[in-house]
Amino acid sequence: MSTEVKVPVLGESITEATLGQWLKKPGEPVAVDEPIASLETDKVAVEVPSPVAGIMGAYAVEEGATVNVGAVIGSIDTGTGAATAPAAAAAAVAAAVTSTAAPASAAASENSDLPLSPAVRRLVLELGIDPSKIKGTGKDGRLTKEDVVAAAKGAPAAAATSASTATPVASAPTGTRQEERVKMTRLRQTIAKRLKSAQDTAALLTTFNDVDMSAVIEARATYKDLFEKKHGVRLGFMGFFTKAVALAARDVPAVNAQIDGDEIVYHNYLDVSVAVSAPNGLVVPVVRNADAMSFAQIEKAIGDFGAKAKAGTLTMEDMSGGTFTISNGGVFGSLMSTPIINPPQSAVLGLHRIEDRAVVRDGQVVVRPMMYLALSYDHRLIDGREAVTFLKIVKEAIEDPTRLLIDL
């Protein structure tokens, strides 16, 4: 007896996804609610849980395929015949791969039941490498492209000779010029469309300023231990900048507004989209009502989102909405950039790395930890004067954090 595994409801207005990776191979035991596959939607990766406990059966679709909500993607064997079903399922998958692989890739196809991503499987076939002989360094011991390349470089001469007779690509010496075509993930396609749409629709402009981080750095050094002891979270820079943005948005509400047709929608709340790094690109979960949150609440929310992004567990609810975006390219070493707004928002604040620079204070040249700030905005809604004023308020609040306490 077998139970069908179907694509779950993925969120409002989302009707399809891409099967990114099978997390279980035919024949493996599966517990109820245990993730067996990963789906990629326009915004996040969603794991498909097993509806029952049993043995992973045959795949109905392969990795990289587009599937609709409710579609059957596989099965779980639960009856008395479950012991024999996995072997048959595994054989069927192996036969399907073998029928499409080159003759010289027999070693790889014999191991086609290994959980390989499409890019890794293609590389294994091209290089004629036996994946079962490679120790994976990816999540849960899965093979990465780097693992396969490293194995190919260290393979014995006999293996290299065998590969060279199989396909012209594999016959080339290590280090020659090669190309690889990998289909864009659904998330990457969506990012590309949204960013291009922002350029095509909005009248984008960026204004810059710099900020002396001395006061914030001193405050963190003084209170970081007490802060972490009391709140259980580290005191970072994002809390200060989020508070500063909330302060500035009160005086310049257009920065926290958006255009809807021929109307302007003003928000009396601040939902900050915080750009964080995920395996498939930058994502922007939303810290809601950030203007009413404490430093500790802001830092904890951002930290939780960062952990979920790395683990691939962000939900559609985490990503929806947002009235303003803060992007911190400084964590990657960026000195200066012109960030692109996140539609339908009208502005994004870009933070950059902190570095010591010579500046003039009271007629004296001194060294201060400086950061460049960049505000990109939709000039259809936000005038240059408003953008400069907004950025100036943020700068003054960071250089004198007391302003955050007395609402100046």
Sequence and secondary structure as in RCSB ss.txt:
>XXXX:A:sequence
MSTEVKVPVLGESITEATLGQWLKKPGEPVAVDEPIASLETDKVAVEVPSPVAGIMGAYAVEEGATVNVGAVIGS
IDTGTGAATAPAAAAAAVAAAVTSTAAPASAAASENSDLPLSPAVRRLVLELGIDPSKIKGTGKDGRLTKEDVVA
AAKGAPAAAATSASTATPVASAPTGTRQEERVKMTRLRQTIAKRLKSAQDTAALLTTFNDVDMSAVIEARATYKD
LFEKKHGVRLGFMGFFTKAVALAARDVPAVNAQIDGDEIVYHNYLDVSVAVSAPNGLVVPVVRNADAMSFAQIEK
AIGDFGAKAKAGTLTMEDMSGGTFTISNGGVFGSLMSTPIINPPQSAVLGLHRIEDRAVVRDGQVVVRPMMYLAL
SYDHRLIDGREAVTFLKIVKEAIEDPTRLLIDL
>XXXX:A:secstr
 EEEEE    STT  EEEEEEESS TT EE TT EEEEEE SS EEEEE SSSEEEEEESS TT EEETT EEEE
EE SGGGGTHHHHHHHHHHHHHHHHS GGGHHHHTTTTS   HHHHHHHHHHT  GGGS   SGGG   HHHHHH
HHHT  HHHHHHHHTT HHHHS TT          HHHHHHHHHHHHHHHHS EEEEEEEEE HHHHHHHHHHHH
HHHHHHSS   HHHHHHHHHHHHHHH GGGG EEETTEEE  SS  EEEEEEETTEEE  EETTGGG  HHHHHH
HHHHHHHHHHHT   HHHHS  SEEEEEGGGGT S       TT  EEEEE   EEEEEEETTEEEEEEEEEEEE
EEETTTS HHHHHHHHHHHHHHHHSTHHHHHT 
